[in-house]
Amino acid sequence: MGSLLIAVIYLIFVSLGLPDSLLGAGWPTMQISFGVPSYYAGFVSMTICFMTIVSALLSPRLIRKVPTIWIVIGSTALTVLGLIGFSFSNRFPLLFLFAVPYGLGAGAIDASVNHYVASRYSSSVMNFLHCFWGIGASISPNLMALAIRYAHWNEGYRWTACLQLGILLLCFLSIPLWKRKEEGVKDLSEENGSIREAIRTPGVLLTLISFFAYCSGEATCFLWTSSYFAAIRTGVTDEMAASFGSLVFAGLMFGRFLSGLFSNRIGDRLLIRIGIAVELAGILLVMLPFSHYAPAAAGFFIIGTGMGPVYPSIQHLAPSHFGERLAAPVIGLQMASAYVGSTFIPMIFGSIQYSVGIGVMPFFLLVFALLNLTLLEGSFRRTEQSRRSVP
């Protein structure tokens, strides 16, 4: 039964990844349909992410009071509502209305399931979990590409909503598995510390800012990769540009699969360092002055591969670095910090690329990758110093 529950949790993360890449993949076509400038995608993305921040900050309270499976069911239902709303939107302002449930559905499920897995399973399980998020995030850009080719971009959202409904049904059917897992297990959520206490803990603030930096680069890739290829690489059709939105997601999936195989042997910290080094190599490849799309496509896949272990490894470190009692508020704060980066930085980049050109994208990504590495190393040092100072 335990392995069956893990399979359900993996499917939950497939569903979590499905909506994340649709806007970036469909935006070059959606922009024309709505008759708005390219940087307007940043405003929609900002609204989605703002609502995700709200639900992530509420997640420690929800985790204390509501079983994880019911948080998952409620959040997935909200996401389905948002997807269906997007699919029927025929005017740009309607996207903001349906961005509310779209975003609210993501934050609580992300924080609650990450806390559940970080507290109960190994680093390998955590990396495989986020690998399955990459599967979902890789599927939806290709669904959008098919929709653009054979129907309309609205169908991309509609087809994704149908997949989400199927996973929602499986979640309902899995309720007995969650109850069996918790039988005889100490309720960890009752001992959770507060968000205020977590912020004051040495190393937490640096971790939050590093998470902000990581997700700033990640979200910029998610939203603008398709537009990057459509604008400055030769030989790219609209359908190809939409499908290229899945390059980073496919890389994330591949990187997390590899990390799942080796994480228990080499540890979370080394995985993070290796991942950021690979990410930097991919960014440098995109910077090379080739007009054809192939080197840049390989570069974005490598960027995603390097990013792969960073997110799950940081979250898996929370219970061991900051204590089990603070794990839930720390992970909730990490999610909120991550979505602050996801909210504002893609929008800021949209304004920058509108002014100076989208060719600046790899240099923009380089800044955040280096910032992420520097802050994480600082957090590791602060945590070690704090442990040595305890008598």
C-alpha positions, 0 to 999 in steps of 0.5 A: 500500500505504501508504494501505491500511495507514493504512485498517487503522490507522483500523479499529484505532482504531474497534475501540479506541473500541467498548468505551469507551462501553458501560458508561456507555450501559448502566449505567442499565439494568445498575444495575437488573438487578444491584440495585446503587447508581448509583455502583457504575459507578465501581468497574467503570470504575476496575478497567478503567482500572487494568488499562489503566494497567498495560498503558500503563506496560508499552508502552515495553518492548513497543514495543522488543521486539514489532512494533506489529501483534502488540501490536494483535492481542494487545490486541484479543483481550483486549478481545474476551474482556472483552466476551464476559465482560461479556455473560455476567455475571449477577452484579455481581462477575463484571464485575470478573473480566472487567474485567481483560482488558477494560482490559489490551487498551486501554492497550498498543494505544493507546500503541503505535499512537499512538507509531507514528503520531506518529513516522511521520505528520502531525498530520492523520493523527493527528487523523483516527486519533482521529476513527475512535476516535470512530466506534467510541465513537459506534457502541456506545452506539447498539448498547446502545440497540438491545439495551435496546429489543429484547433485553437489555443483555447483547446490547449487549456481545455485538454489540460483541464480534462487531464486534471479532472482525471487525476482529481478523480484518482485523488478521491479514490486514494483517500483510504490509502492516506488514512492507512499511512497515517494510522499509528504515525505521530502527527507532525503537523501539531508541533509546527512552529510559527512563521515568525519563529522560522524567519528568525532561525539562522540561515532561513532568510538566506535560503528564502532569498536564494529560492527567490533567485532560483525561481526568478530564473526558472519562471523567466524560462517558463514564460519566455523561452517560446518567445525567445525562439520565435523572435531571434532564432531562424527556422522556427515556426509557431508550432515549434516555438510553442513546443520549445517551451517544453525544453526547460521542463524536459530538462528539469524532468531529466535532471530530477530523474538522475538526481533521484538515482544518486541523491541518497548517495551524494547528498542534497548539498552536493546535488545543488552545487552540481546542478547549478554548475550544469545550469551555468554551462547551459546558459553559456551555450545559449549565449553563443552567437549562432542564429540557428535554433539547435545550439540554443535548444540544447542550451535550454535543455541543459539549463533545465537539467541543471535546475532539476535537483535544486528546488527539491533538494533545498526543500528536502533539507528543511527538516534536517537543517532547521528541525522538524518542528520548523519544517512546515513554516520554512517550506511554506515561506520557501514557497512564498519566496519562490512565487514572489520571484515567479510573480515579479521577475518574469514581468520585469524581464518582459519590460526589459526585453520589450525595450532592449530585445529578448536576446538579453535573456541568457545574461538575465538568467546568468545573474540569478544563477550566480545569486542563487549559488552565492546565497545558498553557500551563505545559508549553509555556512550560517546553519553550520555556525549555528549548530556549532554554537549550540552547547 
